[in-house]
C-alpha cells in the first residue's frame, strides 16, 4: 500500500514518532476567544471497543472528554434489524448539553443511516436526510443551525463508502448539496473513508469548495493511527484550526477510530 507517497512501514514509523512527539508536547487545548466552537467527528464503531466489548457508557465518556459544541457521530445505530440507536442520548444531553438534530422515518434509530449530529446551542432551522449512492446504505445529514440572531451554520455529517468508486460518486452528491445552497459557512464532518490525498483522492472533486483544508490527521486504527479517514473541512479559509486526534487512554480502546477535533471560528 502506498499512502501519500510513502510505504506502509514508513507511515507506521512516522505515526509512532508523531504520537511520541504529541505526548511530549501535550498541553491543554484552550479556545482563543469565546466565539470559537469545538467541533468533532467520531466513528463510534457501534460502541464496540478494540477490546470487543459493547460499552455505550464508555463511548459517552469519550464525548464528555472532548466537550464539543458540535459533534458528528457515525455508526451510532445498529446496521441491521430494527436499526435501534445504541447511545443513551437523554443522559448525554443531561451531562453535556448536547441535543440531537431531529430526523424522521428512522424507527428506533438515533440518526440517519447511523449518522447522528449533536449540538449544544442554537436552533435547528432545517434538516435534510440525503441518501448517498453506492452498494452500501450510506447517508449524509445536512442541518442548518441558527447559532444566534445573526449567525447560521450549515453542517454536513456524512459517512462515505468503502469502495473508491462509491466515494467519488458520494463526493459529487456533497458538492451538489453545496452548489444548490447559498454560500453560508459550512462544515463537512465525518468518516470519509479516504486515506489518499491530492489528485489520487476520491474526494478531489471537493477541493474547489473545501479547498482550505488543514493537514489530514491520522485517526485509524485507534491503537496506532496511520490513516486519515476522518475529516473536518470548511468552505471558508481560516474557519477551521487546530485539527487534532483526540488521543487518550479511553479513546484508544472505545472504538477503532480516534475522534477528530478542531476549533471553528465563524
C-alpha beads as a LAMMPS data file, in Angstrom:
LAMMPS data file: protein, C-alpha beads

266 atoms
265 bonds

1 atom types
1 bond types

-500.0 500.0 xlo xhi
-500.0 500.0 ylo yhi
-500.0 500.0 zlo zhi

Masses

1 110.0

Atoms # bond

1 1 1 0.000 0.000 0.000
2 1 1 1.240 3.457 -0.908
3 1 1 -0.014 6.232 1.369
4 1 1 0.748 9.825 0.380
5 1 1 3.845 8.668 -1.477
6 1 1 5.204 6.608 1.428
7 1 1 5.217 2.891 2.045
8 1 1 3.082 1.498 4.863
9 1 1 6.130 0.719 7.106
10 1 1 7.363 4.301 6.673
11 1 1 3.923 5.645 7.532
12 1 1 3.690 3.468 10.651
13 1 1 7.102 4.670 11.821
14 1 1 6.131 8.306 11.283
15 1 1 2.891 7.710 13.176
16 1 1 4.785 6.273 16.166
17 1 1 7.182 9.234 16.178
18 1 1 4.293 11.685 15.804
19 1 1 2.402 10.187 18.743
20 1 1 5.505 10.360 20.953
21 1 1 6.053 13.988 19.962
22 1 1 2.421 14.893 20.669
23 1 1 2.618 13.289 24.109
24 1 1 5.882 15.083 24.918
25 1 1 4.478 18.476 23.870
26 1 1 0.906 17.957 25.053
27 1 1 -0.731 20.986 26.651
28 1 1 -4.399 21.587 27.476
29 1 1 -6.299 22.962 24.487
30 1 1 -7.690 26.445 25.053
31 1 1 -10.099 28.481 22.998
32 1 1 -8.629 31.744 21.782
33 1 1 -11.884 33.545 22.485
34 1 1 -15.478 32.854 23.373
35 1 1 -16.519 32.900 19.709
36 1 1 -14.632 29.695 18.968
37 1 1 -16.511 26.412 18.845
38 1 1 -15.130 22.937 19.460
39 1 1 -16.321 20.551 16.759
40 1 1 -15.626 16.849 16.436
41 1 1 -16.249 13.809 14.284
42 1 1 -16.267 10.347 15.823
43 1 1 -16.931 6.926 14.328
44 1 1 -18.095 5.113 17.469
45 1 1 -17.998 1.649 15.816
46 1 1 -21.425 0.711 17.220
47 1 1 -19.968 1.302 20.726
48 1 1 -17.725 -1.770 20.370
49 1 1 -14.185 -1.115 21.509
50 1 1 -10.898 -2.616 20.449
51 1 1 -11.334 -4.986 23.387
52 1 1 -14.519 -6.252 21.612
53 1 1 -16.724 -5.043 24.454
54 1 1 -20.018 -3.298 23.739
55 1 1 -19.925 -0.311 26.097
56 1 1 -22.084 2.724 25.210
57 1 1 -21.220 4.402 28.521
58 1 1 -17.536 4.325 27.574
59 1 1 -18.387 5.975 24.272
60 1 1 -20.316 8.666 26.144
61 1 1 -17.313 9.256 28.414
62 1 1 -15.130 9.939 25.369
63 1 1 -17.681 12.508 24.176
64 1 1 -17.549 14.135 27.618
65 1 1 -13.737 14.205 27.419
66 1 1 -13.931 16.141 24.148
67 1 1 -16.505 18.647 25.404
68 1 1 -17.724 19.608 21.918
69 1 1 -20.187 22.268 20.837
70 1 1 -20.996 20.205 17.731
71 1 1 -20.159 16.547 17.131
72 1 1 -20.976 14.197 14.258
73 1 1 -21.169 10.512 15.177
74 1 1 -21.013 7.635 12.722
75 1 1 -22.165 4.039 13.328
76 1 1 -24.310 5.145 16.267
77 1 1 -27.197 2.821 15.284
78 1 1 -27.416 -0.895 14.664
79 1 1 -26.908 -1.543 10.986
80 1 1 -29.352 -4.450 10.755
81 1 1 -32.665 -5.494 12.297
82 1 1 -34.617 -2.587 13.772
83 1 1 -31.511 -0.336 13.438
84 1 1 -32.013 0.839 17.023
85 1 1 -29.882 3.623 18.459
86 1 1 -27.083 2.488 20.761
87 1 1 -26.417 5.500 22.995
88 1 1 -28.329 6.982 25.918
89 1 1 -28.948 10.355 24.264
90 1 1 -31.026 11.649 27.184
91 1 1 -28.138 11.053 29.571
92 1 1 -25.643 12.625 27.158
93 1 1 -27.891 15.691 26.956
94 1 1 -28.135 15.871 30.755
95 1 1 -24.364 15.599 31.232
96 1 1 -23.117 17.660 28.261
97 1 1 -25.979 19.811 26.991
98 1 1 -25.716 18.179 23.554
99 1 1 -29.006 17.503 21.787
100 1 1 -29.526 15.544 18.558
101 1 1 -30.575 17.127 15.298
102 1 1 -34.015 15.571 14.682
103 1 1 -34.508 13.054 11.874
104 1 1 -37.668 11.449 10.546
105 1 1 -38.706 7.980 9.456
106 1 1 -35.874 6.165 11.197
107 1 1 -37.809 3.987 13.647
108 1 1 -35.755 3.309 16.739
109 1 1 -32.561 4.776 15.266
110 1 1 -30.852 7.842 16.668
111 1 1 -29.877 9.296 13.331
112 1 1 -29.841 8.872 9.578
113 1 1 -28.118 5.690 8.380
114 1 1 -26.004 5.718 11.526
115 1 1 -25.142 9.428 11.328
116 1 1 -26.053 11.422 14.437
117 1 1 -25.398 15.142 14.732
118 1 1 -25.393 16.654 18.232
119 1 1 -25.184 20.354 19.032
120 1 1 -25.064 22.382 22.228
121 1 1 -26.581 25.757 21.407
122 1 1 -28.787 27.290 18.759
123 1 1 -31.952 26.308 16.910
124 1 1 -32.270 23.898 14.017
125 1 1 -33.725 25.763 11.051
126 1 1 -33.746 22.950 8.502
127 1 1 -32.695 19.297 8.138
128 1 1 -32.174 17.186 5.013
129 1 1 -31.554 13.437 5.022
130 1 1 -29.595 12.536 1.893
131 1 1 -29.263 9.026 0.504
132 1 1 -25.796 8.557 -0.930
133 1 1 -25.213 6.338 -3.987
134 1 1 -23.272 3.077 -3.771
135 1 1 -23.641 -0.569 -2.830
136 1 1 -23.723 0.131 0.915
137 1 1 -26.525 2.026 2.704
138 1 1 -24.710 5.322 3.258
139 1 1 -26.117 8.741 4.000
140 1 1 -25.466 12.379 4.808
141 1 1 -27.329 14.543 7.305
142 1 1 -27.469 18.240 6.397
143 1 1 -28.536 20.649 9.147
144 1 1 -28.811 24.411 9.217
145 1 1 -28.401 25.697 12.764
146 1 1 -29.125 29.279 13.827
147 1 1 -26.459 29.806 16.470
148 1 1 -27.908 33.212 17.391
149 1 1 -29.856 36.027 15.723
150 1 1 -27.108 36.794 13.221
151 1 1 -25.124 33.584 12.633
152 1 1 -26.221 30.419 10.854
153 1 1 -24.005 27.371 10.386
154 1 1 -24.608 24.578 7.901
155 1 1 -23.219 21.178 8.940
156 1 1 -22.960 18.175 6.639
157 1 1 -22.425 14.986 8.658
158 1 1 -21.518 12.051 6.424
159 1 1 -20.157 8.539 6.356
160 1 1 -18.808 7.624 2.934
161 1 1 -18.401 4.141 1.493
162 1 1 -15.564 1.651 1.485
163 1 1 -15.347 1.470 -2.316
164 1 1 -13.374 4.183 -4.090
165 1 1 -15.916 4.494 -6.915
166 1 1 -18.716 4.945 -4.381
167 1 1 -16.753 7.633 -2.539
168 1 1 -16.241 9.542 -5.795
169 1 1 -19.995 9.454 -6.534
170 1 1 -20.834 10.396 -2.941
171 1 1 -18.399 13.328 -3.006
172 1 1 -20.203 14.658 -6.084
173 1 1 -23.518 14.478 -4.209
174 1 1 -21.986 16.533 -1.375
175 1 1 -20.784 19.036 -3.973
176 1 1 -24.321 19.229 -5.393
177 1 1 -25.613 19.994 -1.900
178 1 1 -23.200 22.893 -1.695
179 1 1 -23.970 24.278 -5.162
180 1 1 -27.727 24.199 -4.513
181 1 1 -27.485 26.277 -1.328
182 1 1 -26.313 29.785 -0.605
183 1 1 -22.724 30.284 0.431
184 1 1 -23.220 30.325 4.176
185 1 1 -20.430 28.969 6.427
186 1 1 -20.440 25.191 6.057
187 1 1 -18.671 22.341 7.822
188 1 1 -18.238 18.842 6.434
189 1 1 -17.705 16.350 9.268
190 1 1 -17.414 12.610 9.090
191 1 1 -15.699 9.357 8.361
192 1 1 -14.939 9.886 4.676
193 1 1 -13.023 6.589 4.397
194 1 1 -10.363 8.110 2.148
195 1 1 -6.694 7.992 3.081
196 1 1 -5.335 9.238 -0.254
197 1 1 -4.612 12.944 -0.714
198 1 1 -4.226 15.167 -3.742
199 1 1 -5.207 14.020 -7.228
200 1 1 -5.322 10.362 -6.172
201 1 1 -8.078 11.061 -3.663
202 1 1 -11.672 10.079 -4.383
203 1 1 -12.554 13.373 -2.684
204 1 1 -10.668 15.594 -5.134
205 1 1 -13.939 16.979 -6.527
206 1 1 -14.474 18.665 -3.147
207 1 1 -11.260 20.686 -3.380
208 1 1 -12.871 23.592 -5.223
209 1 1 -15.356 24.137 -2.369
210 1 1 -13.410 22.793 0.620
211 1 1 -10.001 23.819 -0.646
212 1 1 -8.793 25.428 2.570
213 1 1 -8.318 22.121 4.339
214 1 1 -5.840 21.717 7.211
215 1 1 -3.419 18.819 7.038
216 1 1 -5.100 15.416 7.268
217 1 1 -4.653 13.829 10.711
218 1 1 -4.428 10.027 11.141
219 1 1 -7.242 8.583 13.263
220 1 1 -7.366 4.909 12.274
221 1 1 -6.717 2.416 13.744
222 1 1 -7.085 3.959 17.176
223 1 1 -4.257 1.961 18.758
224 1 1 -1.723 3.232 16.218
225 1 1 -3.359 5.736 13.865
226 1 1 -1.949 5.620 10.336
227 1 1 -4.858 6.507 8.042
228 1 1 -6.622 9.890 7.972
229 1 1 -10.115 8.515 7.365
230 1 1 -11.949 11.133 9.428
231 1 1 -12.099 14.747 8.284
232 1 1 -13.245 18.195 9.368
233 1 1 -13.482 20.572 6.411
234 1 1 -14.921 24.055 5.855
235 1 1 -15.756 26.291 2.916
236 1 1 -14.050 29.304 4.479
237 1 1 -10.342 29.988 4.766
238 1 1 -9.289 30.098 8.427
239 1 1 -12.626 28.820 9.681
240 1 1 -11.120 25.530 10.927
241 1 1 -7.960 25.402 13.033
242 1 1 -6.091 23.145 15.451
243 1 1 -7.287 19.876 13.928
244 1 1 -6.174 17.025 16.204
245 1 1 -6.936 13.425 17.004
246 1 1 -8.392 13.105 20.496
247 1 1 -5.815 10.578 21.655
248 1 1 -6.377 9.424 25.245
249 1 1 -6.200 6.061 27.022
250 1 1 -10.004 5.911 26.925
251 1 1 -10.420 6.857 23.253
252 1 1 -7.794 4.324 22.148
253 1 1 -9.946 1.445 23.395
254 1 1 -13.509 2.797 22.994
255 1 1 -13.580 2.496 19.182
256 1 1 -11.367 1.517 16.266
257 1 1 -11.298 5.236 15.289
258 1 1 -9.960 8.108 17.349
259 1 1 -12.242 11.159 17.443
260 1 1 -11.109 14.092 15.331
261 1 1 -11.474 17.554 16.878
262 1 1 -10.980 21.134 15.735
263 1 1 -11.670 24.744 16.642
264 1 1 -14.097 26.626 14.411
265 1 1 -14.338 30.412 14.160
266 1 1 -17.230 31.968 12.275

Bonds

1 1 1 2
2 1 2 3
3 1 3 4
4 1 4 5
5 1 5 6
6 1 6 7
7 1 7 8
8 1 8 9
9 1 9 10
10 1 10 11
11 1 11 12
12 1 12 13
13 1 13 14
14 1 14 15
15 1 15 16
16 1 16 17
17 1 17 18
18 1 18 19
19 1 19 20
20 1 20 21
21 1 21 22
22 1 22 23
23 1 23 24
24 1 24 25
25 1 25 26
26 1 26 27
27 1 27 28
28 1 28 29
29 1 29 30
30 1 30 31
31 1 31 32
32 1 32 33
33 1 33 34
34 1 34 35
35 1 35 36
36 1 36 37
37 1 37 38
38 1 38 39
39 1 39 40
40 1 40 41
41 1 41 42
42 1 42 43
43 1 43 44
44 1 44 45
45 1 45 46
46 1 46 47
47 1 47 48
48 1 48 49
49 1 49 50
50 1 50 51
51 1 51 52
52 1 52 53
53 1 53 54
54 1 54 55
55 1 55 56
56 1 56 57
57 1 57 58
58 1 58 59
59 1 59 60
60 1 60 61
61 1 61 62
62 1 62 63
63 1 63 64
64 1 64 65
65 1 65 66
66 1 66 67
67 1 67 68
68 1 68 69
69 1 69 70
70 1 70 71
71 1 71 72
72 1 72 73
73 1 73 74
74 1 74 75
75 1 75 76
76 1 76 77
77 1 77 78
78 1 78 79
79 1 79 80
80 1 80 81
81 1 81 82
82 1 82 83
83 1 83 84
84 1 84 85
85 1 85 86
86 1 86 87
87 1 87 88
88 1 88 89
89 1 89 90
90 1 90 91
91 1 91 92
92 1 92 93
93 1 93 94
94 1 94 95
95 1 95 96
96 1 96 97
97 1 97 98
98 1 98 99
99 1 99 100
100 1 100 101
101 1 101 102
102 1 102 103
103 1 103 104
104 1 104 105
105 1 105 106
106 1 106 107
107 1 107 108
108 1 108 109
109 1 109 110
110 1 110 111
111 1 111 112
112 1 112 113
113 1 113 114
114 1 114 115
115 1 115 116
116 1 116 117
117 1 117 118
118 1 118 119
119 1 119 120
120 1 120 121
121 1 121 122
122 1 122 123
123 1 123 124
124 1 124 125
125 1 125 126
126 1 126 127
127 1 127 128
128 1 128 129
129 1 129 130
130 1 130 131
131 1 131 132
132 1 132 133
133 1 133 134
134 1 134 135
135 1 135 136
136 1 136 137
137 1 137 138
138 1 138 139
139 1 139 140
140 1 140 141
141 1 141 142
142 1 142 143
143 1 143 144
144 1 144 145
145 1 145 146
146 1 146 147
147 1 147 148
148 1 148 149
149 1 149 150
150 1 150 151
151 1 151 152
152 1 152 153
153 1 153 154
154 1 154 155
155 1 155 156
156 1 156 157
157 1 157 158
158 1 158 159
159 1 159 160
160 1 160 161
161 1 161 162
162 1 162 163
163 1 163 164
164 1 164 165
165 1 165 166
166 1 166 167
167 1 167 168
168 1 168 169
169 1 169 170
170 1 170 171
171 1 171 172
172 1 172 173
173 1 173 174
174 1 174 175
175 1 175 176
176 1 176 177
177 1 177 178
178 1 178 179
179 1 179 180
180 1 180 181
181 1 181 182
182 1 182 183
183 1 183 184
184 1 184 185
185 1 185 186
186 1 186 187
187 1 187 188
188 1 188 189
189 1 189 190
190 1 190 191
191 1 191 192
192 1 192 193
193 1 193 194
194 1 194 195
195 1 195 196
196 1 196 197
197 1 197 198
198 1 198 199
199 1 199 200
200 1 200 201
201 1 201 202
202 1 202 203
203 1 203 204
204 1 204 205
205 1 205 206
206 1 206 207
207 1 207 208
208 1 208 209
209 1 209 210
210 1 210 211
211 1 211 212
212 1 212 213
213 1 213 214
214 1 214 215
215 1 215 216
216 1 216 217
217 1 217 218
218 1 218 219
219 1 219 220
220 1 220 221
221 1 221 222
222 1 222 223
223 1 223 224
224 1 224 225
225 1 225 226
226 1 226 227
227 1 227 228
228 1 228 229
229 1 229 230
230 1 230 231
231 1 231 232
232 1 232 233
233 1 233 234
234 1 234 235
235 1 235 236
236 1 236 237
237 1 237 238
238 1 238 239
239 1 239 240
240 1 240 241
241 1 241 242
242 1 242 243
243 1 243 244
244 1 244 245
245 1 245 246
246 1 246 247
247 1 247 248
248 1 248 249
249 1 249 250
250 1 250 251
251 1 251 252
252 1 252 253
253 1 253 254
254 1 254 255
255 1 255 256
256 1 256 257
257 1 257 258
258 1 258 259
259 1 259 260
260 1 260 261
261 1 261 262
262 1 262 263
263 1 263 264
264 1 264 265
265 1 265 266
